[in-house]
Amino acid sequence: MTGMPGRAAGIAAALVVGLLVGSSAHADDSKKQERRIGEAAADRQLYVSKLVLLDAKQIALGELALQRSQDPQVRRLAKQLVADHRKHLGDLRTWAEGQSLQVAAIDLSAAEDEGVGGSGSAGIQEGYEERMEDVDERLDDAIGDAQEDVSEVREKTGEDFDKAFISRVVDDQEEGQKLVRDGLDTYRADAAFSLLLNRTGNVIDRQVEQGKRVEEALD
């Protein structure tokens, strides 16, 4: 059997090379896509952890005010703060269970980031683990800042305590409003999570209004 003519053999070789290059490019694209999925999972882990930290901080501040303050308005706000954020934390964990997502377990004396359930494919896991190195560092910094804020309030007494407590709560809740808006923009395609964030936003808006009213009364 004779071989291919030179031109035909060259065309065939070029086709084979083209197929190999296309296959390699497709594999690279698939790996990049997997890494993006893993990175997105880590980013969501950080976002949910920020919500958990907001809950944990407001619960800690509210409980502190119930121990320290004698002002009826401050105590009413503190009691509502604790109730609202405990409920939100429970709702958040219920949603996370439905997503096979283990949310961070945070208090202001210790923190544990439990990660995302399920290992996924190698590319997804690789992207997730690399991004989580930065997520863990940023979360640790945020927890440290929250601890300092609570400690500063704890050091106050009497009317100074009440004013420091209210000021801290209002500032935190306004940051919470920004956090919710960011989440609604980023996760607008996730209907269930968006619904949860809308409810979160309504609670935070109410707390900002209540906090400012008490703050004005104390001035």
Buried (B, 14 or more C-beta within 10 A) or exposed (E): EEEEEEEEEEEEEEEEEEEEEEEEEEEEEEBEEBBBBBBBBBBBBBBBBBBBBBBBBBBBBBBBBBEBBEBEBBBEBBBBBBEBBBEBBEBBBEBBEEBEBBBBBBBBEEBEBEBBEEEBEEBBBBBBBEBBEEBBEEBEEBBEEBBEBBEEBBEBEEEEBBBBBBBBBBEBBBEBBEBBEEBBEBBEEBEEBBEBBEBBBEBBBEBBEBBBEBBEEBE
